[in-house]
């Protein structure tokens, strides 16, 4: 059994700036991210069938989320800057909010200056930038990213890009987009698109559940043929019911399916989950 946690210290100075410092088991995106307008990407329990069309490949999930990180963010008017450091990598962030939206840059690179860590292979790095235009009613997100190792242009690197549109009509949220990515191979790397979409329907009246369905499927546009992704992406779908009820508060029921192609028969299997929780 493992227990994870983090401590946060926030200082606000009216008419001046705000600073936030965190230490513990956390990822950089707990302080800074590429933002965007979609509110329900990946909010499922399983989420295997709902892939966000994102170019944010900075290492903020499985690799860093349980490492002890010290991160600090400073916000002055519409400008934000953050830096995070753990035993393996250092992360940085810059963000600017303006009248029609915001733009953000987040990046990281390996280091070997803490805890006797010695890197005996090309340093890994990743970076991503976003431009978000619109509002919570209708928003467009453009993203571009790069991840790899070694020095450019001789190293191994993988470019990524994405576009996403979100429309919110009286609480009904529709979102669609696609990511583009290419393999890290230097000669004839595979390339693919991964369209993804979801519909979120809020409770039509008190006592009824909220409903979400999402679909995604990778499409190879160059490289070797065959069903499914050449870069380990999966097609699939997710259905979720989120029901605030007096018997089991915050009851969530979800089913997901992953497979090589969306309507094919070669699938990895079903996933189911039922959870409930109480805030106190």
Secondary structure, 3 states (H helix, E strand, C coil): CCCCCEEEEEEECCCCEEEEEEEEECCHHHCCCCCCCCCCCCCCCCCCCCCCCCCCCCCCCCCCCCCEEEEEEEEECCEEEEEEECCCEEEEEEEEEECCEEEEEEEEEECCCCCCCCCCCCCEEEEEEEEEEECCCEEEEEEEEEEEECCCCCCEEEEEEEEEEEEEECCEEEEEEEEEEECCCCCCCCEEEEEEEEEEECCCCCCCCEEEEEEEEEEEEECCCCCCCCCCCCEEEEEEEEECCCCCCCEEEEEEEEECCCCCCCEEEEEEEEECCCCC
